[in-house]
């Protein structure tokens, strides 16, 4: 049986990656795509990192802790950017920001477990 905190982090990393991919795709359909450029770029970076983090956690990699730290940082940056667009009514950015914040929190919890 997988540790519940570990499984939660894996699940939230995968959910965040999916939300980021959806957000990037939706941003590309907005009228002013140039205004969305930073959001799209962060979505894609965050998605790639979340998938990689989930994989290293599944593999019980000795490097997972380091990647969790970076993943939390990128998720928080992506959330901050998406929150700007969410204030303008972009629902996909609102959903993405929430997924990013949840993932960042789970990754930070994993790092805290490793410290103890």
Residue frames as qw, qx, qy, qz and C-alpha x, y, z in Angstrom:
[[0.000, 0.889, 0.457, 0.000, 0.00, 0.00, 0.00],
 [0.397, 0.472, -0.017, 0.787, 1.34, 3.40, -0.96],
 [0.229, -0.335, -0.444, 0.799, 1.74, 6.03, 1.72],
 [0.172, 0.800, 0.575, -0.034, -1.34, 8.31, 1.57],
 [0.090, -0.856, 0.075, 0.503, 0.72, 11.53, 1.55],
 [0.279, -0.303, 0.693, 0.592, 2.90, 10.20, -1.27],
 [0.271, 0.427, 0.817, 0.277, -0.13, 9.03, -3.25],
 [0.083, 0.880, 0.370, -0.286, -1.83, 12.38, -2.73],
 [0.141, -0.706, 0.334, 0.608, 1.22, 14.20, -4.10],
 [0.280, -0.019, 0.815, 0.507, 1.38, 11.91, -7.13],
 [0.203, 0.645, 0.733, 0.070, -2.34, 12.41, -7.79],
 [0.010, 0.904, 0.184, -0.385, -2.14, 16.19, -7.38],
 [0.233, -0.491, 0.530, 0.652, 0.93, 16.40, -9.64],
 [0.239, 0.219, 0.835, 0.444, -0.93, 14.51, -12.37],
 [0.099, 0.798, 0.586, -0.101, -4.07, 16.60, -11.87],
 [0.115, -0.809, 0.078, 0.571, -2.03, 19.79, -12.05],
 [0.265, -0.226, 0.682, 0.644, -0.31, 18.69, -15.24],
 [0.192, 0.497, 0.798, 0.281, -3.68, 18.00, -16.83],
 [0.011, -0.881, -0.373, 0.290, -5.09, 21.36, -15.66],
 [0.206, -0.652, 0.311, 0.660, -2.03, 23.17, -17.03],
 [0.253, 0.046, 0.775, 0.577, -2.35, 21.46, -20.41],
 [0.111, 0.709, 0.692, 0.079, -6.03, 22.36, -20.54],
 [0.120, -0.862, -0.138, 0.473, -5.27, 25.95, -19.54],
 [0.258, -0.413, 0.510, 0.709, -2.56, 26.32, -22.18],
 [0.204, 0.310, 0.813, 0.450, -4.89, 24.97, -24.83],
 [0.007, 0.826, 0.558, -0.085, -7.72, 27.28, -23.75],
 [0.217, -0.743, 0.072, 0.629, -5.36, 30.28, -23.61],
 [0.283, -0.119, 0.645, 0.700, -4.39, 29.63, -27.23],
 [0.089, 0.560, 0.749, 0.342, -8.05, 30.11, -28.14],
 [0.126, -0.756, -0.340, 0.545, -8.35, 33.51, -26.44],
 [0.414, 0.888, 0.189, 0.067, -8.70, 36.63, -28.61],
 [0.115, 0.903, -0.387, 0.146, -5.40, 38.17, -27.47],
 [0.962, -0.044, -0.190, 0.189, -3.03, 35.21, -27.43],
 [0.460, 0.514, -0.337, 0.641, -0.03, 37.51, -26.98],
 [0.392, -0.622, 0.265, -0.624, -1.47, 38.63, -23.64],
 [0.933, -0.274, 0.097, -0.215, -1.55, 34.95, -22.64],
 [0.661, 0.541, -0.496, 0.158, 2.04, 34.16, -23.71],
 [0.024, -0.497, 0.717, -0.488, 3.54, 34.08, -20.21],
 [0.737, -0.131, 0.411, -0.520, 0.61, 32.04, -18.91],
 [0.919, 0.320, -0.152, -0.170, 0.91, 29.50, -21.73],
 [0.473, 0.562, -0.615, 0.286, 4.66, 29.21, -21.24],
 [0.260, -0.391, 0.692, -0.548, 4.32, 28.66, -17.48],
 [0.870, 0.028, 0.185, -0.455, 1.48, 26.17, -18.06],
 [0.855, 0.394, -0.338, -0.017, 3.70, 24.09, -20.32],
 [0.241, 0.521, -0.691, 0.440, 6.68, 24.25, -17.97],
 [0.505, -0.290, 0.542, -0.606, 4.51, 23.38, -14.99],
 [0.925, 0.132, -0.009, -0.355, 2.85, 20.47, -16.79],
 [0.714, 0.443, -0.520, 0.152, 6.17, 18.95, -17.80],
 [0.060, 0.457, -0.687, 0.562, 7.58, 19.33, -14.31],
 [0.682, -0.196, 0.372, -0.598, 4.49, 17.92, -12.60],
 [0.943, 0.201, -0.189, -0.185, 4.56, 14.82, -14.81],
 [0.548, 0.467, -0.600, 0.348, 8.28, 14.36, -14.12],
 [0.241, -0.422, 0.596, -0.640, 7.78, 14.82, -10.38],
 [0.862, -0.075, 0.168, -0.472, 4.98, 12.26, -10.31],
 [0.876, 0.320, -0.360, 0.008, 7.17, 9.78, -12.17],
 [0.324, 0.468, -0.657, 0.495, 10.14, 10.21, -9.82],
 [0.507, -0.323, 0.478, -0.641, 7.84, 9.84, -6.82],
 [0.943, 0.079, -0.041, -0.319, 6.42, 6.63, -8.28],
 [0.779, 0.386, -0.442, 0.222, 9.96, 5.35, -8.84],
 [0.708, -0.686, -0.058, 0.158, 10.93, 6.25, -5.25],
 [0.629, 0.555, -0.128, 0.528, 13.83, 8.21, -6.70],
 [0.572, -0.409, -0.265, 0.660, 16.48, 9.69, -4.45],
 [0.198, 0.068, 0.179, 0.961, 16.04, 12.89, -6.50],
 [0.156, -0.656, -0.674, -0.303, 12.28, 13.21, -5.95],
 [0.359, -0.717, -0.358, 0.479, 12.76, 15.52, -2.97],
 [0.259, -0.319, 0.231, 0.882, 14.79, 17.98, -5.04],
 [0.010, -0.281, -0.656, -0.701, 12.25, 17.89, -7.84],
 [0.238, -0.708, -0.662, 0.055, 9.38, 18.42, -5.38],
 [0.278, -0.602, -0.141, 0.735, 11.04, 21.67, -4.27],
 [0.077, -0.145, 0.462, 0.872, 11.33, 22.92, -7.84],
 [0.105, -0.447, -0.803, -0.380, 7.84, 21.69, -8.70],
 [0.216, -0.730, -0.540, 0.360, 6.36, 23.67, -5.80],
 [0.185, -0.496, 0.098, 0.842, 8.17, 26.82, -6.98],
 [0.014, -0.025, -0.644, -0.764, 7.00, 26.47, -10.57],
 [0.157, -0.564, -0.801, -0.124, 3.45, 25.60, -9.50],
 [0.193, -0.709, -0.373, 0.566, 3.31, 28.72, -7.33],
 [0.097, -0.353, 0.321, 0.874, 4.63, 30.87, -10.20],
 [0.074, -0.240, -0.789, -0.561, 2.10, 29.37, -12.61],
 [0.180, -0.657, -0.712, 0.170, -0.71, 29.88, -10.09],
 [0.159, -0.603, -0.142, 0.769, 0.25, 33.54, -9.61],
 [0.014, 0.160, -0.520, -0.839, 0.17, 34.16, -13.36],
 [0.158, -0.380, -0.844, -0.343, -3.10, 32.29, -13.84],
 [0.163, -0.630, -0.604, 0.460, -4.69, 34.20, -10.96],
 [0.021, -0.377, 0.132, 0.916, -4.10, 37.45, -12.88],
 [0.235, -0.026, -0.675, -0.699, -6.13, 36.11, -15.80],
 [0.212, -0.431, -0.872, 0.092, -8.73, 34.50, -13.55],
 [0.040, -0.516, -0.368, 0.773, -9.54, 38.00, -12.25],
 [0.236, 0.295, -0.354, -0.856, -10.48, 38.86, -15.83],
 [0.773, 0.166, 0.202, -0.577, -13.00, 36.02, -15.91],
 [0.565, 0.399, -0.692, -0.206, -10.92, 33.28, -17.51],
 [0.868, -0.328, 0.152, -0.340, -12.33, 30.18, -15.83],
 [0.926, 0.214, -0.242, 0.196, -9.63, 27.88, -17.21],
 [0.322, 0.544, -0.456, 0.627, -6.99, 30.03, -15.51],
 [0.538, -0.514, 0.303, -0.596, -8.93, 29.95, -12.26],
 [0.983, -0.112, 0.001, -0.143, -9.10, 26.15, -12.34],
 [0.759, 0.397, -0.332, 0.395, -5.43, 25.91, -13.25],
 [0.007, -0.633, 0.431, -0.643, -4.38, 28.24, -10.43],
 [0.759, -0.415, 0.245, -0.438, -6.28, 26.11, -7.93],
 [0.988, 0.091, -0.099, 0.079, -4.70, 22.89, -9.22],
 [0.525, 0.552, -0.374, 0.529, -1.25, 24.52, -9.08],
 [0.297, -0.616, 0.405, -0.607, -1.72, 25.71, -5.49],
 [0.918, -0.253, 0.143, -0.270, -2.90, 22.25, -4.43],
 [0.904, 0.280, -0.196, 0.259, 0.08, 20.60, -6.11],
 [0.241, 0.653, -0.412, 0.588, 2.54, 23.09, -4.62],
 [0.575, -0.545, 0.343, -0.505, 1.16, 22.39, -1.15],
 [0.994, -0.069, 0.053, -0.072, 1.44, 18.62, -1.63],
 [0.736, 0.455, -0.281, 0.416, 5.01, 18.94, -2.92],
 [0.052, -0.673, 0.416, -0.609, 5.94, 21.15, 0.02],
 [0.812, -0.400, 0.239, -0.352, 4.49, 18.52, 2.37],
 [0.965, 0.171, -0.117, 0.162, 6.65, 15.86, 0.71],
 [0.422, 0.600, -0.381, 0.563, 9.74, 18.00, 1.21],
 [0.416, -0.613, 0.366, -0.564, 8.84, 18.50, 4.89],
 [0.971, -0.181, 0.057, -0.148, 8.50, 14.73, 5.33],
 [0.825, 0.356, -0.235, 0.371, 12.01, 14.25, 3.95],
 [0.086, 0.695, -0.375, 0.607, 13.42, 16.88, 6.31],
 [0.684, -0.532, 0.246, -0.434, 12.07, 15.13, 9.41]]
